[in-house]
Every structure is written in structure tokens, then in C-alpha cells.
Amino acid sequence: MVTPDVERAARDGEASRFGEHHAGGVDDHASFQVYAPHAPGGYCWFCHVAGSGGSLFDFLRLYYGLSAQDLWRKLQDGGGVW
């Protein structure tokens, strides 16, 4: 689902969601980009400071600090409380 926040981040860039890659844990530049994937399940974000990006699944896994297996299990169980 594309929300207004995602549309704004795609247009303007955004501070990175992964503070551990930044001095003091804060990204004061728009180093995080969101974009439409070219294929279903394809890459849709990139952090220029971390030098990594990926799919929505990859983002959720990193953002919540879960293994791929744990995230998949959580999604299969309906998501629950994050």
C-alpha cells in the first residue's frame, strides 16, 4: 500500500530508518529513498549511507530486527502487534 508518507519519501527522500549507520544515531540528510519496484516483490527502497536496499520484506525484517523466518512466521500468523 502506498501511503502519503511513502509518496513524499519517494519524491523528496527521507532520513534513514536505520540510525545505527549514522553518527549519533541520527540521519540529518535525506539518504533513504523509496521507489516503485520494477517487478512484484522487487526492490523498493535504498539507504545510501548503509549502502543497502531491498524489498518490503527486507525492510520490515531489518526495521523490526527479525530473521527472515521469524518475519515470515509473524506475517503468516496475521501480523499481530508489532
Residue pairs with C-beta under 8 A, 6 or more apart in sequence:
6 34
8 14
9 32
9 33
9 34
10 33
10 34
10 35
10 36
12 30
13 30
13 31
13 32
13 33
14 30
14 32
14 33
14 34
15 26
15 27
15 28
15 29
15 30
15 31
15 32
16 22
16 27
16 31
16 32
16 47
16 49
16 50
17 32
17 47
17 59
17 63
18 47
18 50
18 62
18 63
19 25
19 26
19 27
21 27
21 47
21 49
21 50
22 28
22 49
27 49
31 47
31 48
31 49
32 45
32 46
32 47
32 48
33 45
33 46
33 47
33 48
34 44
34 45
35 44
35 45
35 46
36 44
37 43
37 44
37 55
41 55
41 56
41 57
42 55
43 53
43 54
43 55
44 54
44 55
44 56
44 59
45 53
45 54
45 56
45 58
45 59
46 52
46 53
47 53
54 62
57 68
57 71
60 66
60 71
61 67
61 68
61 71
64 71
64 82
66 74
74 80
